[in-house]
Amino acid sequence: MSGSTDLWETHADWWQEGFTEGHDPEYTEQILPMAVAQLEGCRRILDVGTGDGQIARLVDAVGIDPTEAQIRVARDRGGVYARAGAARLPFADESFDGVVACLVFEHITDYAEAIAEIARVLEPGGQFNFFLNHPLLQTPGSGWIDDQILEPPEQYWRIGPYLIEDARDEEVEKGIFIPFIHRPLSLYVNALADCGLLVTRMDEPAPPPGFLARAPEYPDAAAIPRLLHLRCEKAERSGR
């Protein structure tokens, strides 16, 4: 998507100030603990799309990100990082036994190439932990509907045209645009399978208490997943 890297360079501080260093309850209460638990036992870990490095620091991973403004802050906060995109990883084959990508693939266009690269640098039997904003959330036109016409009134989550891949720059705050790409889950799962990355676990956790406390006007929010996690294992070579 043209200009997407420039948008991240321009608005890196939006991410660093709003979603790192304990500022976001979904990260502190849910995403970070899940990532740490899933990667337990891995010895050589790669964090793809590391941002400012908050996951990389927790699990002692090497982090990569295409955004110079993110890498600069990540290095200041501690750790080992390289500036690179997910579709061209600067590592040898089978360099890692664990890879994590957290809320990354909904922002990049070349998802199939990136998944192939992750499979390449992952050793047989290694695991890839894939965290996404749930595709239900990213479907264009989806969102809470407060229908006061019905009797009695109803609140529900409307899902837009789920099967249509859609790329756009979304205004996440006034004057701040970030690239988002909606894809149906089947595109990701099939790309993983094509590269020998087999799904061994899937999680759709309810939003954590800290997030629900910010949305008391939506009493059914606890029943709508915001996060999707897939744990994949790279198939062993035949004959082993």
C-alpha positions, 0 to 999 in steps of 0.5 A: 500500500503506497505510503504506508511506511511513511505513515508509520514513520510519521505517527510512530509516537502515536503507537509508542505513547498510547500502546507501550510502557503499560499504557494500553490494558489490552496489551498489559492484561492480555497480549503480553502475558499470552505471548510470554506464555506461548513462547516459554521454552523457545531459545532463539526468538524473532519478533516480527514488527517489533515496534518499540520492542515491548514483546522482544524485551520480555522474551529476549528476542531479536526484533525487526521493524521497517520503521526507523522511528520505532527501531530508534526508540526500541534500541534506546529501551534495550535489546537487539534490533534490525530495520527490515520488513517482514517479507525480506528477513535478514537471517539465515534459514532455520535461525529461530525456534520461535517467531512472534508477530503481534498485530502486524499482518493487518498493516502489511500488503505482502502477507504471503511473502512474509509468512513464507519468510517466517517459515524459512527462518523457523527451524522444523518443529519451531513455533510461530505465534500469530496475533491479529486484530480479530478479522471481525473487527477489521471488516469494513463497516463493522461495529456496534449498532445501538438500535433504538427503533426496535422495541425493545431497543437492541445493541449488536455487533454488525459485520460488514462484507467479511469475504472482501479483502480491503485496504485503507488508511484509517483515521485512528485519532484526529489527524492520525492515519494508519494503514489497515488491511482486512482479510478473511481468516482463510487467506492467512490459514491457507498461506500458513499451510502452504508453507508447512506452518500447521495451526496447533492452537487457536484462541479468541479470548474475551476482552480483558477487564481493563478494556471492558471498564472503558466501554460500560455502554456496551454490556455485551462487549465481553462476548465479542472477541477483539484478538485472534491468536494462532499458534503454528508449528513448522512441520518436521522434514520427512524422514526424520 
